[in-house]
């Protein structure tokens, strides 16, 4: 096995909500993120760079080349998701990448939509003072180019500071800016609510739901994705909640009139890839820890051989979480 390299494309996420999504990390390691969310799965490189560069740039041509060299075959693709070692909106030229991806999706043989996974903090920092300034206008253009922004939400009451929300970021300004910027585009917002257990407490607890509802109504968002934590995160004390709690939260939001879906990692037949499986598997578990049976589902029997090679060369390690074994990429 040749030495695996960090790459932009790292596989498919078989989402029960959005379908099969090509996963693209335009930022690449090391981690560059404004927040330190307790639910972040980037275990091998969890510390944020001390100072986020404001001139952070990506190479759209390199991203496209990576996709062309390493595409899945014989499987329906429903979209592309940009997420990884940094919030995609941190890149000063993310709009250029979106334009290129939008034009290249049909040429790549893919069908589907273009999503960004973002905290929206970069948007708020660009637009909170003046929504007419050029930086904010660019953010609005970005929203026009995509089909949806998946907004991770775990800012539950005062506990939000323990879970990763910085004290210096005003949540009311955050909320009001999102409402202003999205205007009539709020249908492009998909609020991803994380469900987990910390110590003996469930999040979100029933006491949090009214507060969340007020926030969602204020920003006019109707789309809720419930995301039960089902794998290790940078906070090892986070554990899964019972299915009964997921059902209770789902019923609450459905009764409140929200379009509510529960996100699951779908099982799919093994996929054929145009690039080396060890290379792709390494990149996948750098971002998302995987179970043994998930590796088999995504990469087939050759994926299990690749896993053993990665483990033997210390490019991967295993950890036990909630009674299950997961495999994690070691960033070098």
Long-range contacts (C-beta under 8 A, 24 or more apart in sequence): 1-278, 1-306, 1-309, 1-310, 1-313, 2-276, 2-279, 4-276, 4-278, 4-279, 4-282, 4-283, 4-310, 4-315, 5-279, 6-283, 6-286, 6-331, 7-66, 7-70, 7-279, 7-280, 7-283, 8-62, 8-63, 8-66, 8-67, 9-63, 9-66, 9-67, 9-70, 9-280, 9-283, 10-84, 10-280, 10-283, 10-284, 10-286, 10-287, 11-280, 11-281, 11-283, 11-284, 11-298, 12-72, 12-75, 12-77, 12-268, 12-271, 12-298, 13-81, 13-265, 13-288, 14-265, 14-266, 14-267, 14-268, 14-297, 14-298, 15-263, 15-264, 15-265, 15-266, 16-261, 16-262, 16-263, 16-264, 16-265, 16-266, 17-225, 17-261, 17-262, 17-263, 18-78, 18-79, 18-81, 18-113, 18-115, 19-76, 19-77, 19-78, 19-79, 19-112, 20-75, 20-76, 20-77, 20-78, 20-79, 20-268, 21-77, 21-78, 21-79, 21-80, 21-81, 21-112, 21-115, 22-67, 22-72, 22-77, 22-79, 22-80, 22-81, 22-110, 23-81, 23-83, 23-84, 23-284, 23-287, 24-63, 24-67, 24-80, 24-81, 24-82, 24-83, 24-84, 24-101, 25-82, 25-83, 25-84, 25-85, 25-283, 25-287, 26-58, 26-63, 26-82, 26-84, 26-88, 26-91, 26-94, 26-97, 27-56, 27-58, 27-84, 27-85, 27-86, 27-87, 27-88, 27-90, 27-91, 28-84, 28-85, 28-86, 29-85, 29-286, 29-331, 30-85, 30-331, 31-85, 31-86, 32-56, 32-85, 32-86, 32-87, 32-90, 33-85, 33-86, 33-87, 33-90, 33-119, 34-87, 34-90, 34-119, 34-121, 34-122, 34-166, 35-119, 35-121, 35-164, 35-165, 35-166, 36-164, 36-234, 37-119, 37-152, 37-154, 37-163, 37-164, 37-234, 38-154, 38-162, 38-163, 38-164, 38-198, 38-233, 38-234, 38-235, 38-238, 39-152, 39-154, 39-163, 39-164, 39-194, 39-196, 39-229, 39-233, 39-235, 39-238, 40-164, 40-233, 40-234, 41-231, 41-232, 41-233, 41-234, 41-287, 41-288, 41-289, 42-85, 42-234, 42-286, 42-287, 43-232, 43-233, 43-234, 43-289, 43-319, 43-328, 44-286, 44-328, 44-329, 44-330, 44-331, 45-85, 45-286, 45-331, 46-234, 52-90, 54-92, 55-92, 56-86, 56-90, 56-91, 56-92, 57-91, 57-92, 57-93, 58-91, 58-93, 58-94, 58-97, 60-93, 60-96, 60-97, 60-100, 60-101, 61-100, 63-97, 63-100, 63-101, 64-100, 64-101, 64-104, 67-104, 67-108, 68-108, 69-274, 69-275, 70-273, 70-274, 70-275, 70-279, 70-280, 71-108, 71-109, 71-273, 71-274, 72-271, 72-272, 72-273, 72-274, 73-271, 73-272, 73-273, 73-274, 74-271, 74-272, 75-268, 75-269, 75-271, 76-111, 77-109, 77-110, 77-111, 77-112, 78-111, 78-112, 78-113, 79-110, 79-112, 79-113, 79-114, 79-115, 79-147, 80-105, 80-110, 80-112, 80-113, 80-114, 80-115, 81-115, 81-116, 81-117, 81-150, 82-114, 82-115, 82-116, 82-117, 83-116, 83-117, 83-150, 83-287, 84-287, 85-287, 87-118, 87-119, 87-121, 87-122, 88-116, 88-117, 88-118, 89-116, 89-118, 89-120, 89-122, 89-123, 89-139, 89-142, 90-122, 94-142, 95-138, 95-141, 95-142, 95-145, 98-142, 98-145, 98-146, 99-145, 102-145, 113-146, 113-147, 113-148, 114-145, 114-146, 114-147, 115-146, 115-147, 115-148, 115-149, 115-150, 115-190, 116-142, 116-146, 116-148, 116-149, 116-150, 117-149, 117-150, 117-152, 117-192, 118-149, 118-150, 118-151, 119-151, 119-152, 120-149, 120-151, 120-174, 120-178, 121-169, 121-174, 123-177, 123-178, 123-181, 124-173, 124-174, 124-177, 124-178, 127-177, 127-180, 127-181, 128-173, 128-174, 128-177, 131-177, 131-180, 131-181, 136-181, 139-181, 140-181, 143-181, 143-182, 143-185, 143-188, 144-185, 146-188, 147-188, 148-188, 148-189, 148-190, 148-223, 149-188, 149-189, 149-190, 150-190, 150-192, 150-225, 151-189, 151-190, 151-191, 151-192, 152-192, 152-194, 153-191, 153-192, 153-193, 153-194, 153-212, 154-193, 154-194, 154-203, 156-203, 156-204, 156-205, 156-208, 156-211, 156-212, 157-207, 157-208, 157-211, 159-203, 163-203, 175-215, 175-218, 175-219, 178-219, 179-218, 179-219, 179-220, 182-219, 182-220, 186-219, 186-220, 186-221, 186-222, 187-222, 187-223, 189-219, 189-221, 189-223, 190-223, 190-224, 190-225, 191-216, 191-221, 191-223, 191-224, 191-225, 192-225, 192-227, 192-263, 193-224, 193-225, 193-226, 193-227, 193-249, 194-227, 194-228, 194-229, 195-226, 195-227, 195-228, 195-229, 195-241, 195-245, 195-246, 195-249, 196-228, 196-229, 196-238, 196-239, 196-240, 196-241, 197-238, 197-239, 197-240, 197-241, 198-235, 198-237, 198-238, 198-239, 199-237, 202-241, 202-245, 204-249, 206-248, 206-252, 209-249, 209-252, 209-253, 213-253, 213-256, 216-258, 222-257, 222-258, 222-259, 223-258, 223-259, 224-253, 224-258, 224-259, 224-260, 224-261, 225-260, 225-261, 225-262, 225-263, 226-250, 226-253, 226-260, 226-261, 226-262, 226-263, 227-263, 228-262, 228-263, 230-265, 231-288, 231-289, 231-290, 231-291, 231-321, 231-326, 232-289, 232-319, 232-321, 232-326, 232-328, 236-321, 239-322, 240-322, 265-294, 267-293, 267-294, 267-297, 268-297, 268-298, 269-297, 270-296, 270-297, 270-298, 270-299, 270-300, 270-301, 270-303, 271-298, 271-299, 271-300, 273-299, 276-306, 277-302, 277-303, 277-306, 278-306, 278-309, 278-310, 281-306, 281-307, 281-310, 282-310, 282-315, 282-316, 282-329, 283-329, 284-329, 285-310, 285-316, 285-327, 285-328, 285-329, 286-329, 286-331, 287-329, 289-319, 289-321, 289-326, 289-327, 289-328, 290-326, 290-327, 291-324, 291-325, 291-326, 291-327, 292-325, 292-327, 295-327
